[in-house]
Amino acid sequence: MGHTRGGRKKPMAQPKKPVHDVHVEGGVRLQKVLADAGIGSRRECENLIADGRVEVDGQLVYELGVRVDPATASIAVDGLSIQTDTSKVTLVVNKPRKMVSTMSDPQGRPTIAELVAGRSERLFHVGRLDYESEGIIILTNDGELANRLAHPRFEIEKTYMVTVRGKVANGVGSQLLKGIELEDGHAELDRFRIIDHTASETLIEVSLHSGRNRIVRRMFDEVGYPVERLVRTQIGPIKIGDLKQGKYRILGKVELGTLMKAVDL
């Protein structure tokens, strides 16, 4: 047992050697960076490193003495990126109806800036909702994250609860899934599911990747079912959950990691 045919002992398995050196002289110990980012206690973070669950700049790190620059290092735990710059914050708000989804409005209408008025960061909104629509909007002061979430290359899936008048005829869902032509081009849903209906209205859950202006409302207008109410419930992996209208919450570390992963950060 533990011998080869020639009688020699098999060498013990060793962790893979680093492809490149991620250590930064004068940097901060990796376990402290992880702990400061809220991953766990210093001891728990040391265990994560020893177990080979932490990557720095794409390289698995096993040594507890490794130091990194939190401002420049790309760090992941179990494949999920973590935000090590403690000055950066990402949060979600639940926008009510009759509110503009920008941080200011020349017409003087209520804006989502009022929902985060107590915060000192300069926040960017990601993903607009029209004045009459409700639901989740992401706000962040992380410029790279904001840019990627807004970029067409990273159009992530968004989910909406749509209320229309009357009962929806058979075939409408298939038509929207197959796609229709709008004035600015082809548009299609990824998912269409009737949640509930009465004689007077139908509640539908839909998902799509397109971020074009008022795209859901325009698609339903095109098939003859104008939207009575529109609530966005999810952006990529981030769900609105039980967040009340007009309130916000800061994304947790795992949530933020899944969002960053969705845009290759």
N, C-alpha and C positions, 0 to 999 in steps of 0.2 A: 504494500500500500504506500503510495507516494513515491514509487520508484518506476523508472523506465525499464525496458527490456535489458538494457546494458547495465542495470544496477545503479545508475546514477539517479540522484534525487531530482525531481522536477523543481525548477526554480519557483519560488513563491511569486504569486501574481503581484505586480507592482502597479501603482497608479500610473496612468499615461503621463509621460513627461510633457511639460509645456512646449507648445509649438513656438511660442514667443514669450518673452519675459514681460509680465504685466506689472511688475513691481515698480513703484515710483519712489525714489529716495525723497524723504521729507514729506511724503504723503500721509494719509490717515489709515490706520489699521483697518483692514477690510471688515472685521467683525464689528468695529465701532461704527463704520459707515452703515452697515446693515441694521444695527440696533437703533442708530439715530433716525433711520428711515422707517422705523416702526415694525420691522420684521419680527423682532423678538428681543429677549434679554441678550446681553453680551455672551453669556454661556450658551444659550440656544443658537445664536448665530455662529459661534465657534463650532458647534456640532454640525451645523449645516455645511460649513466649509469642509470639515474633516470627512463628512459623508459624500463629498463630491457633488453637492447639489447647487453650488454657486459658480457662475461664470463671470469672468471679467473680460470685456472686449472679445467675447466668443470663445474664451479659453477657460476650461475647468481649472479651478484653483483648489488645492488641498492644503497648502501651507498657511498656518495661522499668522505667520509673520509678514505676510504680504501687505504692502501699503499701496493705496491708490489715491488718485485725485478725484474726489466726489463730483467736481464740476465738469469733468471731461470723461470719466470712465463710464462705459456701458455695462451695467451690472444686471444679472438675471438670477433668479432663484427658481429652481425647477422649471426653467424655460420661460418664465414670465419676467419681463423687464420691471425694474423698480425705479422709482423716482428718488434719486439721492440728493438732489438739490432742494433743500428744505424751504427755499424761498418760493418755489413753484407750487401752485395749488390748482386742482381741477375739481369743479363741483357741477352739480346738476340742479336746475330749477324746474319747477312745475308751473309753466306759464298759464295764467287764466285767460279767458276770452277778453276781448277789448283791451289788449295791451300789445304794444309793439315789441318785437323780439330783438331790438337793437339796444345799444347802451345810451342812445340819445335820439331825439326826434324833433326835427325843425318845426313840426306842427304842434308841438307841445302836448302830445298824447302820452299817457302813462307808458313807461318802458320797463324792461326787465332790470335795468340798473336800480330801480326802486326796491327790488326784492333782495338786493345784496348791498344796500346802502351802507351797512355797517362795516364793510370790508375795505381795507386800505389798498389792496392790490389793483393794478390796472388789468382788468379782465377783458378777454376777447370772447364774443359769442360765436358758437359753432353751430350752424344749421338753423336757419330761420323758420319761424312759423308765422303765417299771416295773422292779421289783427283779430280775426274771428276764431282762430284755431287755438287749441289748448295742448298742454303736455310738455314733454321733456325737451330741454335745451341744455347743451353743455357750455359751461363758461370756464376759461382757463387763462392763466398768465404765462403759460408755456407756449411760446410762439411757434416752435417746431411742431408740437402736437396740434395746435390750432391749424397750421398750414396744411398738415397732412390730412386732417379730418375734413378740411374744406376742398382738398384737391380732387379733381375728377378721377385720377388714377386710383384713389383709395375710397371710392364711393362705397361706404359700408351700408348694410341693410338697415332699413328703418321700418318700424311696425306702427300701425295706426288702428284705432277703433273708429269706424265710420258709421254714422247713422244716416239713413236715407228714408224718404217718405214712401210708404206703401210696401208691398211685398215684391221682392226682386224676381223677375221672370227667369225661368230656366235658360241657361246658355249665356247669361250675362257674365258670370264668373269665368267661363271658358274664353269668352271674347276678350276679357281684360288680361287673362293669363297669356293668351296668344299674342295680344298686343294690338293697339289701335294707332291711327295716325293723327297727331295733333299738329297745330300750325308750326311748331318748332321741331317736328320729327316724330319718330316712332317711340311709343311708350308702352311698357308692359309691366304687369305685376309679377312678383315671384310667388306670392301665396294669396289665396282668396278663400275665406272660410266664414260662412254664415253662423253667427253665434246665437242669435235669437231673432224672432220676428213676431209681429202682431199684424192685425189688419191695417194698422195705421203706419207702422214703421218697421225697418229691418236694421239690425245691428250686425256689422260685418268687420272681421279682422283682416287686414291686408298688410303685405310686406312688399317692399321694392327697394332697389338700390339707387334709383335716380334721385338727384337732389334739385331738380329743376323747380322753378318757382310755381307754387300752387299746383303741383303735378297731380296729386290725388284728387283734388276738387275738379280739375280740368278733365281728368279721365272719366270720372263719374258723370260729369255734365255731358260728355260726348256720348255716353251710352243711355242717356235719358233719365238719370237718377241724381239730381242735384243733392249735394251733401247738406244735411241739416246740422250735423255736429261732427267735428273732427278732433280726435285726441291722439297725439303721438305718445305711445307707451314705451318705446324702446329705440335706442340708437346703438347699433352693433350689439355688443354684449351688455350694455348698460340699460337696466330696466328702471322704470319710474317707481315700481313697487308701491309702497303705501305713503309715498311723499305727498303731502297735502298741497293743494293749489296755493300758489303764492309763497311757497316755502322753498328752501334749498338745503342740500346736504353736500358735504365734502366726500369725494370718492374714497373708498377704502383702498388699501394697498393692492389687494388681489384684483379688485375691479379696475383700478388704474392700470395694472399690469396687463390685463386682458384687452383693455382699450388700446394701449400702446402696441401690443402684439398685432392687433387688427390692422394697424397702419405701419407695420414693420419697424417699430422703434425698439 
